[in-house]
């Protein structure tokens, strides 16, 4: 290395140091939270999640009981309508299964 290359390199390093100092002065240092504060945050989030899960479970049971009760009332008040709804549901499920199985066979045949 020649003397000018070393001087250029030193000048470049000095400019980089100055720019890094400018950046360091511009931004505040990041503070790392303590372990105790992190544990408090984790406990709080668990408590909130547990409460949300409890509310969702209660809503699930209430809606489920309402659906069962409405199905029972429908069956008691109009058995023919109830049986018709069940038949349409079964027919739709069988049709969907047949269509899905046909698609899979076509895909397997096209891959061969």
VOGU-3710 file (C-alpha; in Angstrom, 3 decimals, decimal comma):
1> xxxxxxxxxx> 0,000/0,000/0,000  1,220/3,430/-0,788  1,147/6,310/1,608  -1,784/8,007/-0,148  -3,888/4,845/0,098  -3,284/4,697/3,839  -4,113/8,382/4,187  -7,294/7,963/2,147  -8,260/5,001/4,263  -7,633/6,950/7,486
11> xxxxxxxxxx> -9,680/9,884/6,225  -12,502/7,563/5,253  -12,441/5,901/8,687  -12,445/9,296/10,377  -15,444/10,451/8,328  -17,258/7,218/9,161  -16,562/7,727/12,873  -17,892/11,285/12,675  -21,062/10,151/10,878  -21,595/7,363/13,417
21> xxxxxxxxxx> -21,232/9,908/16,232  -23,820/12,137/14,524  -26,196/9,154/14,317  -25,540/8,209/17,934  -26,282/11,769/19,036  -29,467/11,923/16,948  -31,098/8,823/18,437  -31,736/8,070/22,052  -30,280/4,833/23,348  -32,664/1,906/23,516
31> xxxxxxxxxx> -33,557/0,956/27,041  -33,861/-2,752/27,729  -36,789/-3,523/30,037  -36,089/-5,377/33,247  -37,007/-9,011/33,724  -39,647/-8,095/36,303  -41,432/-5,741/33,906  -41,386/-8,394/31,180  -42,885/-10,933/33,592  -45,626/-8,443/34,501
41> xxxxxxxxxx> -46,417/-7,935/30,792  -46,554/-11,700/30,212  -48,883/-12,200/33,183  -51,137/-9,381/31,993  -51,334/-10,784/28,460  -52,094/-14,272/29,795  -54,852/-12,844/31,988  -56,360/-10,961/29,030  -56,125/-14,036/26,770  -57,674/-16,261/29,449
51> xxxxxxxxxx> -60,560/-13,807/29,853  -61,107/-13,634/26,070  -61,086/-17,428/25,852  -63,639/-17,660/28,669  -65,925/-15,144/26,936  -65,592/-17,003/23,618  -66,367/-20,331/25,319  -69,464/-18,894/27,022  -70,666/-17,409/23,707  -70,016/-20,734/21,972
61> xxxxxxxxxx> -72,137/-22,606/24,508  -74,943/-20,027/24,438  -75,125/-20,038/20,646  -74,856/-23,830/20,558  -77,715/-24,203/23,022  -79,782/-21,732/21,008  -79,180/-23,730/17,821  -80,081/-26,989/19,554  -83,184/-25,434/21,094  -84,299/-23,951/17,784
71> xxxxxxxxxx> -83,740/-27,310/16,076  -85,796/-29,057/18,743  -88,574/-26,467/18,457  -88,523/-26,792/14,680  -88,744/-30,559/14,957  -91,648/-30,339/17,404  -93,573/-27,675/15,482  -92,894/-28,775/11,880  -91,347/-32,240/11,631  -91,673/-32,324/7,840
81> xxxxxxxxxx> -89,710/-29,081/7,492  -87,056/-30,388/9,889  -86,668/-33,637/7,970  -86,564/-31,664/4,698  -83,749/-29,450/5,988  -81,827/-32,528/7,125  -82,303/-34,206/3,734  -81,136/-31,098/1,854  -78,053/-30,895/4,087  -77,175/-34,545/3,511
91> xxxxxxxxxx> -77,723/-34,212/-0,231  -75,493/-31,139/-0,364  -72,753/-32,943/1,572  -72,916/-36,023/-0,696  -72,870/-33,828/-3,818  -69,866/-31,882/-2,537  -68,038/-35,143/-1,739  -68,707/-36,543/-5,217  -67,524/-33,342/-6,911  -64,398/-33,241/-4,737
101> xxxxxxxxxx> -63,603/-36,906/-5,461  -64,055/-36,288/-9,206  -61,632/-33,356/-9,098  -59,016/-35,461/-7,313  -59,299/-38,241/-9,913  -58,889/-35,734/-12,754  -55,819/-34,210/-11,064  -54,279/-37,655/-10,510  -54,940/-38,626/-14,139  -53,372/-35,400/-15,406
111> xx> -50,244/-35,961/-13,306  -49,613/-39,392/-14,825
//
